[in-house]
Amino acid sequence: MRRPMRFPKSLAAVLAPVLSVALLGAALLPISATAATAPQELVVSGQSHVELRNFIGSVQIGEAPGRDYVVRVVGSQAGMAPEMRDGGRLVVVRWPTEVATVHSPLAPQIGGWWFKGKVDYDGRRYAIQRGPQDVYADVTVLVPRGARLVVTQQFGQLQANAVRAGLRLETMGGDIVVAGSRGG
């Protein structure tokens, strides 16, 4: 017959406060800046040509089931959202005003002498430093069949899958992957 394991009272007295403090400390830690926010969605109707601008993140492009463009943004910080401009012909991913420096693993590729680690986006100048990516806006765009989409992104991957629309995809740093698509 096995007896349950028992700890000396002195060990339990030492461990209980330590574990309590550790658990309380973990509960009080701030949420990481890289935790994604709730998706922000924008529907653009009545346009046959839309331009999308994003700063850093990924852009996934697919075909819309209807005649409207659908733009969804999941950002690393609150305040990142798609914003319609120019009557719906331009969609800009708005970044929070408190962000001034962005860390990116792409920094060695973009930190050359020609722009000295500074990048302009949406009327603001951002410093780019090497490091794990800490601020991003991942975007999904659904494009109506036969329509046109221009995507300009500073850094990150652009990917289009099974889209029958005219696409122009531009990025300063990152891969562009197109599969199963054809112009519209």
HUFENFEN-V153434 format. One record per helix or strand of 2 or more residues. SS is the DSSP state (~ for helix, > for strand). FROM is the first residue (numbers start at 0). TO is the last residue. If there is no record, write none. Layout:
<<SS & FROM & TO> <SS & FROM & TO>>
//
This chain:
<<~ & 8 & 27> <> & 39 & 43> <> & 48 & 55> <> & 58 & 62> <> & 68 & 74> <> & 80 & 84> <~ & 85 & 87> <> & 89 & 93> <> & 100 & 103> <~ & 106 & 109> <> & 117 & 120> <> & 123 & 129> <> & 136 & 142> <> & 147 & 154> <> & 157 & 160> <> & 165 & 172> <> & 175 & 178>>
//
